[in-house]
Amino acid sequence: MRHAATPRTLAPYEEVQTLPHYLVGEALDGVLYVSSPPIARKQGLTPLLGRAPEGWWWTSEPRLLLGQDVLVPDLAGWVGGRPPTLPDGAFIQNVPDWICEVLTPATAKLDLAIKLPRYARAGIRNAWVINPVHRVVEVLRQDRERWMLMNTYVDEERVRAEPFGNVDLTLAPFWTQK
């Protein structure tokens, strides 16, 4: 006698953990979003990694658990150094002080329309949105769960922008992407 398999239903934030390592899974408002990170975006992030300004710790593509939502910014940073508790493989629950999203045609709508408002509601204070196609960086500050545009940089190879004070950060690698 055969028994029908009982369907296993997981919450979207749980499904994120079942995805293969080469896919990026995000769960927002009960919806699972799956994408493949473009190699060009990763190459653009490489010069920024390991160059966190003094007093900051940052990492690429952390899986942030914000309530029941899982968000994966391209970069996230914490002032005061490394978060006191790092995950044993799953999620980071410490809200970062800064996030950076690098727009691609495949992820721009999700990044701008869904993730940015969620980051603001979570209390993330600063965000950068990098558009490598148009060579634009928008620097945002959160104010009462809304983003205020603080500055826009166009074609700049280096920027000094909040929340990093007087530290020069190199953007040129983003502009050389094909």
WOHUJO-V471233 format. One record per pair of residues at least 4 apart in sequence whose C-alpha atoms are under 6 Angstrom apart, sorted by the first residue. I is the first residue (numbers start at 0). J is the second residue. D is the distance in Angstrom with one decimal. If there is no record, write none. Layout:
BEGIN
<<I & J & D> <I & J & D>>
END
This chain:
BEGIN
<<9 & 13 & 5.8> <9 & 14 & 5.9> <11 & 26 & 5.4> <11 & 29 & 5.9> <11 & 31 & 5.2> <12 & 26 & 5.3> <12 & 69 & 6.0> <15 & 24 & 5.0> <22 & 34 & 5.9> <22 & 35 & 5.0> <23 & 33 & 5.6> <23 & 34 & 5.2> <23 & 35 & 5.9> <24 & 32 & 5.7> <24 & 33 & 4.6> <25 & 31 & 5.8> <25 & 32 & 5.1> <25 & 69 & 5.1> <25 & 70 & 5.2> <26 & 30 & 5.4> <26 & 31 & 4.5> <26 & 68 & 5.1> <26 & 69 & 4.8> <27 & 68 & 4.9> <43 & 172 & 5.1> <43 & 173 & 4.7> <51 & 55 & 5.8> <54 & 78 & 5.9> <54 & 79 & 5.0> <54 & 80 & 5.5> <55 & 77 & 5.7> <55 & 78 & 4.5> <55 & 79 & 5.6> <55 & 80 & 4.8> <56 & 76 & 5.5> <56 & 77 & 5.4> <56 & 80 & 4.7> <56 & 81 & 5.1> <57 & 75 & 5.5> <57 & 76 & 4.0> <58 & 74 & 5.7> <58 & 75 & 5.8> <59 & 73 & 5.5> <59 & 74 & 4.4> <60 & 71 & 5.4> <60 & 72 & 5.5> <60 & 73 & 4.8> <60 & 74 & 5.7> <61 & 71 & 5.6> <62 & 70 & 5.9> <62 & 71 & 4.9> <62 & 90 & 5.1> <63 & 69 & 5.5> <63 & 70 & 5.2> <63 & 90 & 5.6> <63 & 91 & 4.9> <63 & 92 & 5.9> <64 & 68 & 5.8> <64 & 69 & 4.7> <64 & 90 & 5.7> <64 & 91 & 5.9> <64 & 92 & 5.1> <72 & 100 & 5.7> <73 & 99 & 5.8> <73 & 100 & 5.1> <74 & 98 & 5.6> <74 & 99 & 5.0> <75 & 97 & 5.6> <75 & 98 & 4.3> <76 & 95 & 5.6> <76 & 96 & 5.9> <76 & 97 & 5.1> <77 & 95 & 5.0> <77 & 96 & 5.1> <86 & 90 & 5.6> <86 & 91 & 5.6> <95 & 123 & 6.0> <96 & 123 & 5.3> <96 & 124 & 5.5> <97 & 125 & 4.6> <97 & 126 & 5.4> <98 & 126 & 4.8> <99 & 126 & 5.6> <99 & 127 & 4.6> <99 & 128 & 5.8> <100 & 128 & 5.0> <101 & 128 & 6.0> <101 & 129 & 4.7> <102 & 107 & 5.0> <102 & 130 & 5.2> <103 & 107 & 5.5> <106 & 110 & 6.0> <107 & 111 & 6.0> <108 & 112 & 5.6> <109 & 113 & 5.2> <110 & 114 & 4.9> <111 & 115 & 5.5> <118 & 123 & 5.7> <119 & 123 & 5.6> <119 & 141 & 6.0> <119 & 144 & 4.7> <119 & 145 & 5.9> <120 & 144 & 5.0> <124 & 140 & 5.8> <124 & 141 & 4.9> <125 & 139 & 5.7> <125 & 140 & 4.6> <126 & 139 & 5.1> <127 & 137 & 5.6> <127 & 138 & 4.7> <128 & 136 & 5.7> <128 & 137 & 5.2> <129 & 135 & 5.9> <129 & 136 & 4.5> <130 & 134 & 5.7> <130 & 135 & 5.1> <131 & 173 & 5.6> <131 & 174 & 5.6> <134 & 153 & 5.7> <134 & 154 & 5.1> <135 & 152 & 5.6> <135 & 153 & 4.6> <136 & 151 & 5.7> <136 & 152 & 5.1> <137 & 151 & 4.6> <138 & 149 & 5.5> <138 & 150 & 5.2> <139 & 146 & 5.9> <139 & 147 & 5.4> <139 & 148 & 4.6> <139 & 149 & 5.4> <140 & 146 & 5.5> <140 & 147 & 5.2> <141 & 145 & 5.5> <141 & 146 & 4.6> <156 & 169 & 5.9> <156 & 170 & 5.0> <156 & 171 & 4.6> <157 & 168 & 5.4> <157 & 169 & 4.5> <157 & 170 & 5.5> <158 & 167 & 5.5> <158 & 168 & 5.4> <159 & 165 & 5.7> <159 & 166 & 5.7> <159 & 167 & 5.0>>
END
